[in-house]
Amino acid sequence: MSDATPTSDSPGFDDMARDIAEVPAVEVIVTVAVNLMSAAAVKLGLTEDGEEHKDLDEARKLVHALAGLLDASTTEISSFHAAPLRDGLKSLQLAFREASLVPDEPGQGPGEKYTGPVFG
């Protein structure tokens, strides 16, 4: 629990619910996917401070969650949105393979349950 008390400057739950109600589902799905991609890239060490934040166990979870989200929502978000997200997912899967000291068997890498085996 937070010790912070709501002020007139901070939005209340009703205000936030009204705001989110105006956002199309496609935007919410794409935003979540991009956030998962960004977090996975950080955990894969693909950022400027690479090794400092690298954590392959965490990256595996994020890539797997991204793959599941894309698998479940691809027909809902259209190929216009889905294609670049799938490309990003594949790039993350390949980066994971390259970063792993002991590579997963084909089809066993993060998210490959949903995408099938990923090869370079």
Secondary structure as UniProt FT lines:
FT   TURN            8..9
FT   HELIX           13..21
FT   HELIX           25..43
FT   TURN            44..45
FT   TURN            48..49
FT   HELIX           50..53
FT   HELIX           56..99
FT   TURN            106..107
FT   TURN            110..111
FT   HELIX           112..115
//
